[in-house]
Amino acid sequence: MLLITWDSVLVTSSLIVAFIASFTALDTAGRVAVSRGCIARLWLVAGGTAMGIGVWAMHFIGMLAMMLPMTMRYDVPLTSWSLAVAIVAAIFSFAQVVRGSQLTWRRLVRGTLILGSGVVAMHYLGMNALMIEPAIHWNIELVALSVGIAYAASGAALWLAFHLRQGDGLLLMRGCASLVMGAAVAGMHYVGMAAAQFNNTSSMMEHGVSDQGLAVWVTVITLTILGITLLLSMLDAQLRAARLAAKLKHANNELRQLAMHDNLTTLPNRVLLEQQLDAAVKHATLNDQTFALMFMDLDGFKAVNDTWGHHVGDRLLVAVAARLRNQLREDVILARLGGDEFVLLSPDSDGLQAATIAQRLVDTIDAPFELDRYSLRVSLSVGIVIFPLHGRSKQEMMFNADSAMYHTKHSGRNGWCLFEPAMSTVAQHQLALANDLWHALEHQEMHLFYQPKFRAGGTLLMGFEALLRWQHPRRGLLMPDMFLPRAEKTGQIIALGNWVINEACRQLRQWHEEGNSHWSVSVNLSALQFHQRDLIDSISEILQRHALPEGALMLEITETIAMRDPQFSQQRIAELHQLGVMVAIDNFGIGYANLLHLKHLEATELKIDRSFINSLRADSEDATVVSAMITLAQSLNLRMVAEGVETEEQQRLLTGLGFDTLQGYLLGKPTPADRIGEFTITMAAPLVIPENIAPLAGA
């Protein structure tokens, strides 16, 4: 056999090329993973091309390192084909592996077969490009070993390319992995070279490319290509990092905006206001200065929300915020605390300046708001405090400003008021009442009174309406208007409402067991309760607990609540009907609903608002309107209920008009459950309730 020697410099160069090609392939695989669309495909082609060229260059330089006692010549077409095979195999194997969030065994095996076959084809095509006669004699065992190494190296390379795409500390890991990959690829090549055996009579053909200087050019060009690819990959990583940093900064600014500003009006929220108020207190204390703090609340906003819906209310709040902001200097801070509450912080302002600002704001809000087809009117109540005259801490100033604002509301609204010490007493009274409300249920201070409901003739008792009372340990019996608005505002109305429904059902179960099985009970629902997420589950559990028959419980919602979101109301009422719960529409006739709207709600009763009843006369216009209502209601199978019946004339007229049910002081005042025995099932005359029974204000 022909004696073969090896050029150590070229062998070393081939190993370096293999290492750099492996590192470049791993780095570009990371670029594919973090890119999308055309950019990802571009990096896929670039990475596969770089790896293919690197593997081919390592192979070719390794061949050039083989020193035979003759001038080496290579067939150009076969050499070119070996390069093309290496590039194509690398690109398609990368496409199988480096994309996607998970690497399945099927994809890994498919990619390994493609890359391994490409490397084997590249190697033996390159060896056959050696223009020598007679042909090379191959050692089959070593050839098989080289093929096995090629597939093993390809599988390991692709597995590393997928798992080293992203993460922390990748530079060192990729470097180590590149050493392993480079050694494996070089091992396959030199095992394959060792499988080649040459006869002593072998000689080179005359045509083809000789090896003089070829190794240098291949090494330089390959390293240049790999270097450019690696440099572009690193630049892309830097640019991507810069873009991510810019996005992160923008996201942080947005998070700060969301955390410190109101989503609806974009005004500062409570968090930012408290920070600014702390800073203002410190600055004013150090520099012996004053500043004004104003607590503002919209008058009539709840009516807008109830009548036209929250979407209109939100648009009104945005318009109010813009109108207020336009009246203020740049250094004045206007914040929204939530709902219809706003706070203004005006630096370097005394009482006179604050009063001027407050009056200007009151006047600007008093003008109508034109929102598409809606012409809305609200007013502004303002409470003013001056630092340090009315407080030296932010908590004290906020409390006193709130007290002054409530004093404005109680004094007629639509104006402003400068804080006085006596106002805090009233505010503390309201705050103490709100605090007591949290313990009222726990201490069994809440009670239900029941107002009877009769057939129109006034002789058949049909059931009762449950009305809430608070037996306060120090303030006596409190009517709902004393505490329910605060309960609505704080969300306590949910717990109170659930208790009322449960207690009314418990009492009704007791009456049924006493022989009054035809009685029913009705309970008023607030807007929060009606939209309560678990309302249906809660009522279902209560009905099962007390074993009430279908139709025994009726829930009353106001017309404005029912019409706020007709689609939701229709769904919620249908769910209640499935439980066997009847629904009544209360205060009908004063909102914007009509019977055509209500026909889709599956309501059982309509309760005409008491304002119609109070002014009802036989020859009045209200009688004509009510008569028309009754005719339409009867055509829709709706029972008509009149509340607020106080005279026998009203009773006779309402009965004649065709009302099904009557309710009012004439027939029975709200009464505790233990006094219901004084009512009789059939009555020939209006009931007389003992004077010591407290009446219900507004029942």
Number of C-alpha atoms within 10 A of each C-alpha: 9 12 11 12 11 14 13 12 9 20 21 15 20 28 21 20 27 29 26 25 32 29 25 27 31 28 24 28 31 26 25 25 18 14 16 12 8 9 13 18 15 15 21 27 21 22 30 26 24 30 28 29 26 31 31 29 25 30 30 24 24 24 24 23 21 16 14 16 11 9 14 21 20 21 18 15 12 18 20 14 16 27 27 18 22 29 27 18 26 31 22 17 25 27 19 19 26 29 20 12 9 11 15 11 10 11 16 22 18 17 26 28 19 22 30 25 19 25 31 24 19 28 29 16 18 24 22 17 20 22 21 17 13 13 15 17 11 15 14 12 10 17 20 14 14 24 22 15 22 28 23 17 25 28 22 17 23 26 17 19 25 22 16 21 20 15 9 8 9 15 13 10 12 21 16 14 21 24 18 18 23 27 18 19 27 26 17 27 26 16 17 25 22 15 19 17 16 19 14 10 9 17 18 16 15 11 11 16 15 15 15 12 9 14 20 14 12 16 21 13 14 22 20 12 17 26 16 14 22 22 13 13 21 15 12 14 16 12 12 15 12 12 12 12 12 12 12 12 12 12 12 12 12 12 12 12 17 14 15 18 21 19 13 13 18 16 23 24 23 19 15 19 22 16 12 16 21 14 13 22 19 14 14 17 14 9 8 10 16 20 22 25 25 32 28 29 24 22 16 15 20 16 13 17 18 20 21 20 17 15 10 16 21 16 14 22 19 14 17 19 21 14 15 17 18 11 12 16 9 10 9 14 20 21 26 25 19 11 14 20 16 22 25 22 21 24 19 16 18 17 17 10 13 24 20 10 16 24 16 14 24 20 13 17 20 14 12 13 16 12 12 6 6 11 9 17 16 19 20 28 28 32 28 29 30 24 25 17 13 20 17 15 14 19 13 13 25 22 17 29 31 26 30 31 30 24 24 23 21 10 13 9 20 20 21 27 24 24 24 16 11 10 18 19 12 15 19 14 11 16 13 11 16 17 11 13 21 14 11 16 15 9 9 11 15 19 18 19 24 23 26 24 26 23 17 24 18 22 17 16 23 18 22 24 23 25 22 22 20 21 16 16 11 6 9 9 15 16 18 17 11 13 17 18 13 17 18 16 11 11 13 17 21 20 13 20 18 16 15 21 23 18 17 24 26 17 15 24 21 14 18 16 10 9 9 16 15 13 19 25 23 25 22 23 20 18 18 16 20 22 14 12 10 11 16 17 10 14 19 16 13 18 22 10 12 16 12 19 17 15 17 21 24 23 21 23 22 21 25 24 24 26 23 19 13 16 12 15 20 18 14 17 23 19 13 19 17 12 18 18 22 22 25 26 25 24 21 22 20 14 16 12 17 14 16 11 12 21 15 16 22 20 21 19 21 26 24 23 21 21 14 21 21 15 12 19 16 15 8 10 13 17 19 15 12 20 17 12 17 22 14 15 19 13 9 17 13 21 18 23 26 26 22 21 20 16 14 12 13 21 23 14 17 26 18 13 18 17 23 18 23 27 26 21 21 20 26 21 22 25 23 17 17 8 13 16 9 12 14 12 14 12 15 10 11 14 18 13 19 11 7 6 13 15 17 19 10 9 16
